[in-house]
Amino acid sequence: MLRKQHANRKKGVLNIFKGAKSLKLAWTEIVALIIVVFCLGFILGRMSGSETISYDGLGEHRMVPMHNYSSDCFYYDNNGWLYYDDDDYTSEQWIDVSYVQKDIDWEQVKEAGIDHAMIRLGFRGYETGGLSLDAYFETNAKASRKAGVEAGVYFFSQAVSVEEAIEEAQFVVKNLKGKKLKGPVAFDMEPIEGADRISYLTSEEKTAIADAFMRYIKKKGYEPMLYGNPTWLGGSVDRTLLTDYDVWLAHYTDYTNYPYEFSMWQYTSTGTVAGIEGDVDMNVRIIEK
């Protein structure tokens, strides 16, 4: 492919030269014409968003670290929100939202004591395979920032190849421009009942897809995160090849028995927060002191 592109460029230059010669242009004018053509091509390429992407494949297997959280150090406050605190770690309360919550009063959310949120940026359709923004992403991104709620995003993937995973990551980065969101960017791939776009993928393929997405996100200066429940993390992907990324664990229980490292735990889908009508996912993010 690269040789073909090089040959086409060389041919294009020769055509320019021949055309210029037929017009009896001076050498300086020919050189100037060539420079203008190349500069125009470069500018048009940048405007079209074209970018050469390479994926080197999965690295070496590494042992997945076990977490050292103590069950005695998790506790619930008066709101029923889960926290963690010990000599080494403290915690933050996060919510995650999407079009499901519809209109959110972010000022009330902030006043209720929620300082952090994960907002669904978008998704790939499991039928058409097209990329779409969450219907409430723009509104939630703007309003959460205005209210002083630190936000990250997640993307619902149905990629079936590394190329599609990178396309999704590019879509995320493009739509994060100007949003000033400082939280993580999470990769969320889940099977859909009655749909089979990703069901035939092997664990190795899903692992490569997740890695390609998160590697691109990291390259662009964002904090990548892998979302999944214990079953997904334990079998659908190979975590020994994804140890470079933080994990956002989804496990609806009072105390998770998931033994491996995770930095955020989605512990319920039926939380209650002022400013949000109906249920909302609640998360405890554990951070080093």
C-alpha positions in Angstrom: 0.0 0.0 0.0 2.8 2.4 0.9 4.7 1.7 -2.3 1.6 2.3 -4.3 1.0 5.6 -2.6 4.6 6.6 -3.2 4.4 5.7 -6.8 1.2 7.6 -7.2 2.8 10.7 -5.6 5.9 10.4 -7.9 3.6 10.1 -10.9 1.7 13.1 -9.8 4.9 15.2 -9.5 6.0 14.1 -13.0 2.6 15.1 -14.4 2.8 18.5 -12.7 6.3 18.9 -14.2 5.2 18.0 -17.7 2.2 20.2 -17.5 4.3 23.1 -16.3 6.8 22.5 -19.0 4.1 22.6 -21.7 3.1 26.0 -20.4 6.8 27.1 -20.7 7.0 28.0 -17.0 10.4 28.9 -15.5 12.1 26.5 -13.1 11.3 28.7 -10.1 7.7 28.7 -11.1 7.6 25.0 -11.5 9.1 24.5 -8.0 6.7 26.9 -6.5 3.8 25.1 -8.2 4.9 21.7 -6.8 5.2 23.2 -3.3 1.7 24.7 -3.5 0.3 21.4 -4.7 1.9 19.4 -1.9 0.9 22.0 0.8 -2.7 21.9 -0.5 -2.7 18.1 -0.3 -1.4 18.2 3.3 -4.0 20.7 4.4 -6.9 18.8 2.8 -5.6 15.6 4.4 -5.6 17.3 7.8 -9.1 18.7 7.2 -10.5 15.3 6.3 -9.2 13.9 9.6 -7.1 11.2 7.9 -4.6 9.6 10.1 -2.2 6.7 9.6 -2.9 4.1 12.4 -0.8 1.1 13.1 -1.6 -1.6 15.6 1.3 -3.8 16.6 -0.8 -6.5 18.3 -1.0 -7.8 21.8 2.1 -7.8 24.0 3.3 -10.4 26.4 1.1 -12.1 29.0 1.6 -10.7 32.5 0.2 -11.9 35.8 -2.9 -9.9 36.8 -2.3 -8.4 40.2 -4.7 -9.2 43.0 -6.2 -6.3 44.9 -5.6 -5.8 48.6 -8.8 -4.1 49.6 -10.3 -5.3 52.9 -14.0 -6.0 53.1 -14.0 -4.3 56.6 -13.1 -1.0 55.0 -16.0 -0.7 52.7 -18.9 1.2 54.3 -22.2 2.8 53.3 -23.2 6.4 54.2 -26.7 7.7 55.1 -27.6 7.9 51.4 -26.8 4.2 50.9 -23.7 5.1 48.9 -20.7 2.9 49.2 -17.2 4.2 50.1 -13.8 2.7 51.0 -11.1 3.9 53.4 -8.0 2.4 54.9 -4.4 3.4 55.6 -3.5 3.3 51.9 -6.7 4.1 50.0 -9.6 6.5 50.1 -12.6 6.7 47.7 -14.9 8.9 45.6 -18.5 8.4 44.7 -19.3 8.4 41.0 -22.5 8.0 39.0 -22.7 6.9 35.4 -25.5 8.2 33.1 -26.8 8.1 29.6 -29.9 8.8 27.6 -31.8 6.5 30.0 -31.8 9.2 32.8 -32.9 11.8 30.2 -32.9 15.4 31.6 -30.6 15.7 34.7 -30.5 18.7 37.0 -26.7 18.7 37.5 -26.8 21.5 40.0 -28.9 19.3 42.3 -26.6 16.4 41.6 -23.7 18.5 42.8 -25.5 19.8 45.9 -26.4 16.2 46.8 -22.7 15.4 47.1 -21.9 13.8 43.8 -18.7 15.3 42.4 -17.9 12.8 39.7 -19.7 11.1 36.8 -19.1 8.8 33.8 -21.2 10.0 30.8 -22.0 7.7 27.9 -20.5 9.4 24.9 -21.9 7.1 22.2 -22.2 3.6 20.8 -21.9 1.4 17.8 -25.2 0.0 16.7 -25.4 -3.8 17.2 -27.6 -4.1 14.1 -26.3 -1.5 11.6 -22.8 -1.2 13.0 -23.0 2.6 12.7 -21.4 5.0 15.2 -23.7 7.4 17.1 -23.5 9.9 19.9 -25.7 9.3 22.9 -28.7 11.5 22.6 -27.9 13.3 25.8 -24.1 13.4 25.6 -23.6 17.0 24.5 -26.1 18.3 27.1 -24.7 16.2 30.0 -21.1 17.1 29.1 -21.8 20.8 29.1 -24.2 20.9 32.1 -22.0 18.6 34.3 -19.0 20.8 33.7 -21.0 24.0 34.5 -22.2 22.5 37.8 -18.6 21.6 38.8 -19.0 17.8 38.4 -15.8 16.1 37.1 -16.7 13.8 34.3 -15.3 11.0 32.2 -17.0 9.1 29.4 -17.6 5.6 28.3 -18.3 4.2 24.8 -20.5 1.1 24.1 -18.6 -1.0 21.6 -19.8 -3.6 19.2 -16.6 -3.6 17.2 -15.8 -6.9 15.4 -12.2 -6.0 14.4 -9.2 -4.0 15.5 -9.9 -1.5 12.7 -13.4 -0.9 14.0 -12.1 -0.5 17.5 -9.7 2.2 16.4 -12.5 3.9 14.4 -14.5 3.9 17.7 -11.6 5.4 19.6 -11.2 8.1 16.9 -14.9 8.9 17.2 -14.6 9.3 20.9 -11.5 11.6 20.7 -13.1 13.7 18.0 -16.2 14.3 20.2 -14.2 15.0 23.3 -12.5 18.0 21.7 -13.4 21.2 23.5 -15.4 19.4 26.2 -12.7 19.7 28.9 -13.7 16.4 30.6 -10.9 15.2 32.8 -12.1 11.7 33.9 -11.4 8.3 32.4 -12.4 7.1 29.0 -13.9 3.6 29.4 -14.3 0.8 26.8 -17.6 -1.0 27.4 -18.3 -4.1 25.3 -21.3 -6.3 26.2 -23.3 -9.0 24.5 -26.8 -8.0 23.5 -29.6 -10.5 24.0 -31.0 -11.4 20.6 -28.2 -9.7 18.7 -25.1 -11.5 17.5 -22.7 -8.9 16.1 -19.9 -9.9 18.6 -21.0 -13.3 19.8 -18.9 -15.2 17.4 -15.7 -13.4 18.4 -13.0 -15.3 20.2 -11.6 -14.2 23.5 -8.3 -13.3 21.7 -10.2 -11.2 19.2 -12.2 -9.3 21.9 -9.0 -8.8 23.8 -7.2 -7.3 20.8 -10.3 -5.0 20.1 -10.3 -3.7 23.7 -6.5 -3.2 23.6 -6.6 -1.3 20.3 -9.3 1.0 21.5 -7.6 1.7 24.9 -4.1 2.0 23.4 -5.4 4.7 21.0 -7.1 6.5 23.8 -3.9 6.5 25.9 -1.9 7.7 23.0 -4.1 10.7 22.7 -3.5 11.7 26.3 -6.6 10.3 28.0 -6.9 7.7 30.8 -8.3 4.5 29.4 -10.4 2.1 31.4 -11.8 -1.4 30.8 -15.4 -2.0 31.9 -16.9 -5.4 32.6 -18.5 -7.8 35.0 -16.6 -10.7 36.6 -17.7 -13.1 33.9 -16.7 -10.8 31.1 -13.3 -9.9 32.7 -12.7 -13.6 33.5 -13.5 -15.2 30.2 -14.5 -12.9 27.4 -11.2 -11.1 27.4 -7.8 -12.1 28.6 -6.7 -9.7 31.4 -3.2 -11.0 31.3 -2.8 -9.1 28.1 -4.5 -6.0 29.4 -2.6 -5.2 32.6 -1.7 -1.7 31.4 -5.3 -0.5 31.9 -7.4 0.2 35.0 -10.6 -1.8 35.4 -14.1 -0.6 36.1 -15.8 -3.5 37.7 -19.6 -4.1 37.3 -20.8 -6.3 40.1 -24.2 -5.7 41.8 -23.5 -7.0 45.3 -22.8 -5.8 48.8 -19.3 -7.0 48.7 -17.5 -8.3 45.5 -15.5 -11.4 45.6 -13.7 -10.5 42.4 -10.0 -11.0 43.5 -8.1 -9.0 40.9 -7.2 -5.3 40.8 -9.9 -2.8 39.9 -10.0 1.0 40.5 -13.8 1.6 40.2 -16.7 -0.6 41.2 -20.2 -0.2 39.9 -22.0 -1.8 42.8 -25.7 -1.0 42.0 -27.9 0.0 39.1 -30.7 1.2 41.4 -29.1 4.2 43.2 -31.0 7.4 44.0 -29.5 10.9 43.6 -31.3 14.2 43.8 -31.6 15.8 40.4 -32.0 12.5 38.6 -35.5 11.0 38.1 -35.5 7.2 38.6 -32.6 4.8 39.1 -29.0 5.6 38.4 -25.8 3.5 38.5 -23.6 4.1 41.5 -19.8 3.6 41.6 -17.1 3.8 44.2 -13.7 4.8 42.8 -10.8 3.7 45.0 -7.7 5.9 44.9 -4.4 5.9 46.6 -3.9 8.4 49.4 
